[in-house]
Amino acid sequence: MNLLPCVLLLASLSPSAQQPTIPPPDTQQQVDKPLPPFNDLLHDVERNEKSDEAKRRDYTYHVHTEQQELDSNSNPKKTTITDSESLTIDGVRVDRVTARNGKPLTPDEAKKESERIDKEVAKDKERREKHEAKDQPTDSRGDDVLTVSRILELGSFTNPRRVTLDNRLTIVADYAGDPHAKTRNRFETMFRDLVGTVWIDEQDHTLAQAQGHFLNDFKIGGGLVADIHKGSSFSARFAKINDDAWLPVTFEGQGKIRVLLVAGFSGHVRLTMSDYRKFHATATIIPSNRLIGPDGQPLPNQPPPEPATNQQISNPNPPPTSTPKL
């Protein structure tokens, strides 16, 4: 799926999502001016999302994931932390794991991770090429593309209003799926049970934030294709990177979701995207294996160990240094 509907699908009402601020008096006049036609604005967003997605292929960045599993009483049971390097290979976006729970991968683990990435890229390319042979539009991974026009047929946006978000004029609207809308494929059905809110940057006509949650349990293929539990929720934030493109900076989810037995979680998950670096297809990418801290920023590189001196080499077990008497 393309970025806009994915965010509508994976968006939440979690308290961590940044809320709009009250505009200062000097911008109140701008806030009160007439709103543009919202449906036209959505079509602009769709075009700009495609442009930003193309620019995103030129970036590599860190993904810091903290996943907390809960027991049957909603108490924390297990926390897993993963650091990954997100990059584009043969047109497919992949996240290459570089560390788990603060420890870099061993050579054997890194080899297995490379093999996993190779299989993932090959599978997604094959799926994409099959759809293209049938003139069926897909994203870079071969997933169905859901257009704004189709989203408007599956639900509706209401209560558009103008606020400020990060000191930028932003247009907000609420979304609610239509439970009686006719769907064309299994994934469209998810949008009928989705409610949420979108924030659109008015100057750049692009998605700045989204939230949403599911009203009912939802399964495809008996839960093998997709299994979403009632109340599961997501949120996403985007920011303008290098004054170039709006790219993801945070993603947070809560509840229980599984898609294709591959992606999913049960409990709470938070992703922080940072350390954006731009490259071109003709450039050589030098991987960055730095770990990411809880604030989403790369941890300082550790200095290399000092070389051993001749005395240390000749006497690997020196006697303990005596403690001076006070």
C-alpha positions as CSV (number, residue, x, y, z in Angstrom):
1,M,0.0,0.0,0.0
2,N,1.2,3.5,-0.6
3,L,2.1,5.7,2.3
4,L,-1.1,7.7,3.0
5,P,-3.5,4.8,3.4
6,C,-0.8,2.8,5.3
7,V,-0.6,5.6,7.9
8,L,-4.4,5.8,8.0
9,L,-4.3,2.0,8.6
10,L,-1.4,2.2,11.1
11,A,-2.3,5.2,13.2
12,S,-3.4,5.5,16.8
13,L,-4.9,7.7,19.5
14,S,-2.0,7.1,21.8
15,P,-1.1,9.9,24.3
16,S,2.4,10.1,22.9
17,A,1.2,11.7,19.7
18,Q,1.8,15.4,19.6
19,Q,-1.4,17.5,19.9
20,P,-2.0,20.7,18.0
21,T,-1.1,23.9,19.9
22,I,-3.2,27.1,20.3
23,P,-2.0,29.5,17.7
24,P,-0.4,32.8,18.9
25,P,-2.4,36.0,18.3
26,D,-0.4,37.1,15.3
27,T,-1.4,34.0,13.4
28,Q,-5.0,33.8,14.5
29,Q,-6.0,35.7,11.3
30,Q,-4.4,33.1,9.2
31,V,-6.1,30.3,11.2
32,D,-9.5,31.9,10.6
33,K,-9.2,32.3,6.9
34,P,-11.4,30.0,4.7
35,L,-10.2,26.4,4.3
36,P,-9.3,24.9,0.9
37,P,-11.6,22.2,-0.4
38,F,-10.6,19.2,1.6
39,N,-11.0,16.5,-1.1
40,D,-8.8,18.6,-3.5
41,L,-6.2,18.9,-0.7
42,L,-6.2,15.1,-0.2
43,H,-5.4,14.6,-3.9
44,D,-2.5,17.0,-3.6
45,V,-1.3,15.0,-0.6
46,E,-1.5,11.8,-2.6
47,R,0.7,13.3,-5.4
48,N,3.2,14.7,-2.9
49,E,3.4,11.5,-0.9
50,K,4.5,9.7,-4.1
51,S,7.1,12.4,-4.6
52,D,8.4,12.0,-1.0
53,E,8.4,8.2,-1.3
54,A,10.6,8.5,-4.4
55,K,13.0,10.9,-2.5
56,R,13.0,8.5,0.5
57,R,14.7,5.9,-1.7
58,D,17.8,8.2,-1.7
59,Y,18.0,8.1,2.1
60,T,19.3,5.6,4.6
61,Y,18.5,6.0,8.3
62,H,18.5,4.3,11.7
63,V,15.4,2.6,13.0
64,H,15.3,2.1,16.8
65,T,12.5,-0.3,17.9
66,E,11.4,-0.9,21.5
67,Q,8.7,-3.6,21.8
68,Q,7.1,-4.4,25.1
69,E,5.0,-7.6,25.3
70,L,2.2,-7.7,27.9
71,D,0.8,-10.6,29.9
72,S,-2.9,-11.4,30.1
73,N,-3.3,-8.8,32.8
74,S,-1.7,-6.1,30.7
75,N,1.5,-6.1,32.8
76,P,4.9,-5.8,31.1
77,K,6.3,-9.3,30.4
78,K,9.2,-8.8,28.0
79,T,11.0,-5.9,26.3
80,T,13.0,-6.2,23.1
81,I,15.2,-3.5,21.6
82,T,16.3,-3.7,18.0
83,D,18.5,-1.3,16.0
84,S,18.3,-1.4,12.2
85,E,19.6,0.3,9.2
86,S,16.8,1.2,6.7
87,L,17.8,1.4,3.1
88,T,16.6,0.7,-0.5
89,I,17.8,-2.4,-2.4
90,D,16.7,-2.9,-6.0
91,G,13.7,-0.6,-5.3
92,V,12.6,-2.4,-2.2
93,R,12.7,-0.8,1.3
94,V,14.3,-3.1,3.9
95,D,15.4,-2.7,7.5
96,R,18.8,-4.5,8.1
97,V,19.1,-5.4,11.8
98,T,22.5,-4.3,13.2
99,A,22.0,-4.9,17.0
100,R,19.6,-6.5,19.4
101,N,19.2,-5.4,23.0
102,G,22.2,-3.1,22.7
103,K,24.6,-5.8,21.4
104,P,25.8,-5.7,17.8
105,L,25.2,-8.8,15.7
106,T,27.8,-11.5,15.7
107,P,29.4,-12.4,12.3
108,D,27.1,-15.5,12.1
109,E,24.0,-13.4,13.0
110,A,25.0,-10.7,10.4
111,K,25.4,-13.4,7.7
112,K,21.9,-14.8,8.5
113,E,20.5,-11.3,8.4
114,S,22.0,-10.6,5.0
115,E,20.5,-13.9,3.7
116,R,17.1,-12.8,5.1
117,I,17.3,-9.4,3.4
118,D,18.3,-11.1,0.1
119,K,15.2,-13.4,0.3
120,E,12.9,-10.6,1.2
121,V,14.1,-8.4,-1.7
122,A,13.8,-11.2,-4.2
123,K,10.3,-12.1,-3.0
124,D,9.0,-8.5,-3.0
125,K,10.4,-7.9,-6.5
126,E,8.7,-11.1,-7.8
127,R,5.4,-10.1,-6.3
128,R,5.7,-6.6,-7.8
129,E,6.6,-7.9,-11.2
130,K,3.5,-10.2,-11.2
131,H,1.2,-7.3,-10.5
132,E,2.9,-5.1,-13.1
133,A,2.4,-7.8,-15.7
134,K,-1.4,-7.5,-15.0
135,D,-1.3,-3.7,-15.1
136,Q,-2.1,-3.7,-11.3
137,P,-0.5,-0.8,-9.5
138,T,1.6,-1.6,-6.4
139,D,4.2,0.0,-4.2
140,S,7.9,-1.0,-4.3
141,R,7.2,-4.1,-2.2
142,G,4.4,-5.4,-4.5
143,D,1.6,-4.4,-2.1
144,D,-1.7,-3.1,-3.3
145,V,-1.9,0.7,-3.8
146,L,-5.0,2.3,-2.4
147,T,-5.8,5.7,-3.9
148,V,-7.3,8.7,-2.2
149,S,-10.4,8.3,-4.4
150,R,-10.9,4.8,-3.2
151,I,-10.4,5.8,0.5
152,L,-13.1,8.4,0.1
153,E,-15.4,5.6,-1.2
154,L,-14.6,3.4,1.9
155,G,-15.2,6.2,4.4
156,S,-15.4,9.9,4.9
157,F,-13.4,12.9,6.3
158,T,-15.3,15.3,8.5
159,N,-14.8,18.4,10.7
160,P,-11.9,19.9,8.8
161,R,-10.2,22.7,10.8
162,R,-6.9,24.7,10.9
163,V,-4.5,24.5,13.8
164,T,-0.7,25.0,14.3
165,L,1.6,22.0,14.6
166,D,5.3,22.5,15.2
167,N,4.6,26.2,14.5
168,R,3.2,25.4,11.0
169,L,-0.3,25.9,9.8
170,T,-1.9,22.5,9.6
171,I,-5.3,21.3,8.5
172,V,-6.8,18.5,10.6
173,A,-9.8,16.2,9.7
174,D,-11.4,13.1,11.2
175,Y,-11.8,9.9,9.3
176,A,-14.4,7.2,9.8
177,G,-14.8,4.1,7.7
178,D,-18.2,3.1,6.3
179,P,-19.1,-0.4,7.6
180,H,-21.5,-0.8,4.6
181,A,-19.0,0.2,1.9
182,K,-18.4,-2.4,-0.8
183,T,-14.8,-3.6,-1.0
184,R,-12.8,-4.9,-3.9
185,N,-10.1,-6.8,-2.0
186,R,-9.5,-8.2,1.5
187,F,-7.3,-5.3,2.6
188,E,-9.9,-2.6,1.8
189,T,-12.1,-4.2,4.4
190,M,-9.8,-3.0,7.2
191,F,-10.6,0.6,6.3
192,R,-14.3,0.1,7.0
193,D,-13.5,-0.5,10.7
194,L,-11.0,2.3,11.0
195,V,-11.5,5.7,12.7
196,G,-8.9,8.3,13.2
197,T,-7.5,11.8,12.5
198,V,-5.0,13.2,9.9
199,W,-2.9,16.3,10.1
200,I,-1.9,17.9,6.7
201,D,0.8,20.5,6.5
202,E,-0.9,23.4,4.7
203,Q,2.1,24.9,3.0
204,D,3.6,21.6,1.6
205,H,0.3,19.7,1.3
206,T,1.7,16.6,2.8
207,L,0.9,14.3,5.8
208,A,2.5,15.5,9.0
209,Q,0.7,13.2,11.5
210,A,-2.0,10.6,11.7
211,Q,-3.8,8.6,14.4
212,G,-6.5,5.9,14.3
213,H,-7.8,2.7,15.9
214,F,-9.9,-0.3,15.0
215,L,-13.5,-0.6,16.2
216,N,-13.8,-4.4,15.8
217,D,-11.8,-7.6,15.6
218,F,-10.7,-8.3,12.0
219,K,-9.3,-11.4,10.4
220,I,-8.3,-12.4,6.8
221,G,-7.8,-16.0,5.9
222,G,-8.8,-17.1,9.4
223,G,-6.1,-14.9,10.9
224,L,-3.3,-16.3,8.7
225,V,-3.2,-13.2,6.4
226,A,-4.2,-10.6,8.9
227,D,-5.3,-10.6,12.5
228,I,-6.3,-7.3,14.2
229,H,-7.9,-7.1,17.6
230,K,-10.5,-4.6,18.5
231,G,-9.0,-1.4,20.0
232,S,-5.6,-1.9,18.4
233,S,-4.2,1.6,17.7
234,F,-1.3,3.3,15.9
235,S,0.2,6.8,15.5
236,A,2.8,8.2,13.1
237,R,4.7,11.4,12.8
238,F,6.6,12.9,9.9
239,A,9.0,15.8,9.6
240,K,10.7,17.7,6.8
241,I,14.2,16.3,6.4
242,N,17.0,18.5,5.0
243,D,14.3,20.8,3.6
244,D,13.9,18.1,1.0
245,A,11.1,15.6,1.9
246,W,8.7,14.7,4.6
247,L,9.9,11.4,6.1
248,P,8.8,9.3,9.1
249,V,10.3,10.1,12.5
250,T,8.1,8.1,14.9
251,F,5.7,5.3,14.8
252,E,3.9,3.9,17.8
253,G,1.4,1.0,18.2
254,Q,-0.6,-0.5,20.9
255,G,-2.8,-3.7,21.0
256,K,-2.4,-6.9,19.0
257,I,-1.9,-7.1,15.2
258,R,-0.3,-9.6,12.9
259,V,0.0,-9.3,9.1
260,L,1.1,-12.2,6.9
261,L,2.7,-14.0,9.9
262,V,5.6,-11.6,9.5
263,A,4.9,-8.1,10.7
264,G,3.0,-7.5,13.9
265,F,3.1,-7.2,17.7
266,S,1.2,-7.9,20.9
267,G,1.5,-5.2,23.5
268,H,3.2,-1.9,22.8
269,V,5.8,-0.9,20.1
270,R,7.6,2.3,19.4
271,L,9.9,3.0,16.4
272,T,12.1,6.1,16.2
273,M,13.7,7.0,12.8
274,S,16.8,9.2,12.9
275,D,20.3,9.9,11.5
276,Y,19.0,10.4,8.0
277,R,21.8,10.2,5.4
278,K,21.4,10.8,1.7
279,F,23.0,8.6,-1.0
280,H,22.7,8.0,-4.7
281,A,22.5,4.8,-6.7
282,T,26.0,5.3,-8.0
283,A,27.5,5.9,-4.6
284,T,29.0,3.3,-2.2
285,I,27.0,3.1,1.0
286,I,29.2,2.7,4.1
287,P,27.0,1.0,6.7
288,S,26.6,2.8,10.1
289,N,26.5,0.3,12.9
290,R,26.1,2.9,15.7
291,L,23.5,2.1,18.3
292,I,20.5,4.4,18.9
293,G,19.7,5.7,22.3
294,P,16.2,6.1,23.8
295,D,16.1,9.7,22.5
296,G,16.4,8.5,19.0
297,Q,19.9,9.9,18.5
298,P,23.0,7.8,17.7
299,L,25.1,6.9,20.7
300,P,28.8,8.2,20.5
301,N,31.2,5.8,18.8
302,Q,33.4,4.0,21.3
303,P,37.1,4.8,21.0
304,P,39.2,1.9,19.7
305,P,41.2,0.0,22.3
306,E,44.7,1.2,22.9
307,P,47.5,-1.1,21.5
308,A,49.3,-3.1,24.0
309,T,52.8,-1.9,25.0
310,N,55.9,-4.1,24.9
311,Q,55.9,-4.4,28.6
312,Q,52.3,-5.7,28.6
313,I,53.1,-8.2,25.8
314,S,56.1,-9.6,27.6
315,N,54.4,-9.7,30.9
316,P,50.7,-10.4,30.4
317,N,50.0,-10.9,34.1
318,P,51.7,-8.0,35.9
319,P,51.7,-8.0,39.7
320,P,48.9,-5.9,41.3
321,T,49.9,-2.3,42.1
322,S,50.3,-1.8,45.9
323,T,47.9,0.7,47.5
324,P,49.8,3.7,49.0
325,K,49.4,4.1,52.7
326,L,47.6,7.2,53.9
